[in-house]
Amino acid sequence: MSWVVKRWLGSPEEEAASSSPAPVPSTSTQPTNTNTFQSSQTPSLQQKSQVQQQQEQQQPPRTFPNSQKILISGLFFLSIASVVTRRALARRRLHAIPPFYSSSVYHQPPGNGALDAAEAFNIATINVASVGMTALGGAMCALGIDNIEQARVKVRTGMGIAEGVPPTAEEEKQFEQDIEDWVGKMLDKKDIGEIKKKVEAARSEAGKKE
């Protein structure tokens, strides 16, 4: 399954370069001329990376990178979610306290099950989203990632496939075999394989009777 990750992590330029056929050298020219022609026509990945770095340096610097924006937004939403949660809990606590001239035995606080469930769901959604945004922004700041391209480059370099090597025929066969094994295991776990066998046996018997 490694070639799937390589294909996903590969950039569109590299996929186009891998899919396009290589220029065929002419027989009349000398080998040295063909080598220089191919090297001039197909720039290396290092040259591409240098060009991208130069373009990034030429761009005007931004006041806040995307990672800091996400982190600040997550902290802001987390503070709002904390205030909303605290107010909801305080309101429920005040409703549970009986009035001064009433007995706690006969006190029934007002409440609606549907509204309470909707409020709890909304509060939980706000808190989870704010915590997730804060964690994402913190991780991006810690790893020095500002966009998807930088994240892709870091993952590819960490996996040792920075050059985006296309999958071979053996890797494709191995991937297909892994998928078949996984599907077979899932079918066996869910007892679908036995049901399929029974259906096939019933069909064969029906065909024999006809």
N, C-alpha and C positions, 0 to 999 in steps of 0.2 A: 504493500500500500504506500510505499515511499514515493512512487512516481506521481501519485495524486497530489501529495503535498508539494512536490516539486513543480507540478504543472500549475497549482493554485498560486504558489509563491512566485512563479516566473512572471516577469513583466511582459506586457504586450509586445514591446520591441524585440525582446529575445525570442518570443514565440514566432513573430513574423520572420525574424532572421533564421530561426531553425527550420521553419516551413518552406522558405524560399530556397530554390536550388542554387547551389554554388556556381559561380561563373566557370565555364569550361575553357581552359587555356588552349590557345591555338598551337598547332604543331610546328608552325613556321618560326615562331619566336623562340628565344633561348630560355632555359629554365630560370635564369636570374631575372629576366624581364617578367615572366609569369608570376614569380613570387612577389616582386615589387608591385605588380598590377593588383594582385589579390589583396595584399596588405593595404594598398591605398583605397581599394573599393570597400573593404570590410574593416572598419575601425574596431579596435579591441575594446573590451569591456572597461579597461582602465581609462582609456581616452574618454569613453562615455561618462564614467564617474567623475573625471576631472572637469568635463564640460558642465555637468550638473552642479558640481560644487561651485564653479565660476558663476553660473547663473544664480545660485542661491546667494552668493556673496554680492552680486550686483544688485539684487533686490533690496529695497529700503528696509531697514530693521523695523519690526513691529514693537509696539509698546508692551503688549502682553502676548506671550505665545498661547497656543490653544490649550496646552496642559494647565497653565496657570488659570486660564479662564474657566476651565471645567472644575478645577479645584475650588476656586472662589465661589462659583455658582453652587457647587455641592455644599459648601459650608453655609452659604446663605439659605439655601432650601432646608438644610438640616436644622438651622436655628428656628426657621418658621415652623417646621414640623414639630420641634420640641415645644414651642409655645402653644401650638394648637393642641397637642397631646396633653399638656399640663392643664390647659383650660377645660378640656373635656373631662379629665379625671376630677378636677375640682368641682365642676358642675355636677357630676354624678355623686360626689361625696356630699355636697350640700343637699341634694335631693334625698339622700338616704338618712339625713339627720331629721328627726321628728321636730315639730314645732314645740314651743315652750309649754303650752297648756294642753298637751296631748300625751297619751301614753305610747311608749315604744312598741307595745304589744299590738295595738290597733292601727299603727301607722303604716300606710301603704304608699310608698313613693310613686309618683307618676312615671310612667314609662311605656314605651312602645317597642315591641320586639323587632319589628321590621326596621324602624328608624335607628335603633341601637345597633343592629347588625350592619346597616349601611354606613353608619358613622365609624364603627370599628374597622370596617373594610377600607374606607377612605383614609383613615389615620394610618393603618398599616401600610397601605400603598404609598402614601407620602413619605413615611419614614424609610421604607425599603428603597425607594427611588433616590432619596437624598443621600442615604448612606452609600448606595452603589455609585452615585455620581462622585461623591467625595473620595471613595476608594479608587475609582478610576483616575481621577485627577491626581491623586497622590502617587499612584503607580506610574503614571506618565511623567510626572516631575522627577521621580526617583530614577527612572530608566532613561530619561532624556529623550522621550518620544513626543513629537509634536503633530504628526499626521500618520496616515495609514502607510505611506511609502517608507517612512523611517521604521515603523514597526515591522514591516515586511523585510526590510534589509537586515534588521537585527535578528529576526527569526531565521532567515536564510543563512546568515553568517554563523549563527549558533549551531545550526544543523549541518554546517559544512557544505552547503549547496549554493554558495554565493554566485557561482557561474551559471546556475540554471541548467544543469545537464538534462537533456530530454530522456525519457524512459526508453529502455531497450525492449526487445521482444521478450526476453526472459522475464523481465520485471512485469510486463503486461500479463504474461501467462500466470506468473505467481500471484498477481493481484486478482485475476479471475478465479484462480483456485482458492484463494483466501475468501473471496466473496461466496463461492459455492459452499465451502466448509461452514462459514458463518450462517448462511441461510439454512443449511442442513441441521446445524445445532439448534437454531431457533425453532425449526419445525419439529424437531424431536422433543424440545422442551415443552412445547404447547400441544403435543400429541396430534399435530396436524398431519404428520407423516402417516400415522396409523389410519387416520380417517381417509386420507387420500388412497391408501392401499385398499381399504374396504370399498371405497367408491369405484375404484378400478376393477376390483373383483366382481362387484355387482354388475358393472357394465359388461364385463366379459361373460358372465353367466346369462345376462339378458340377450347378448348377441348369440350365444350358443343355442338358447331356446328358440330364437327366431329362425 
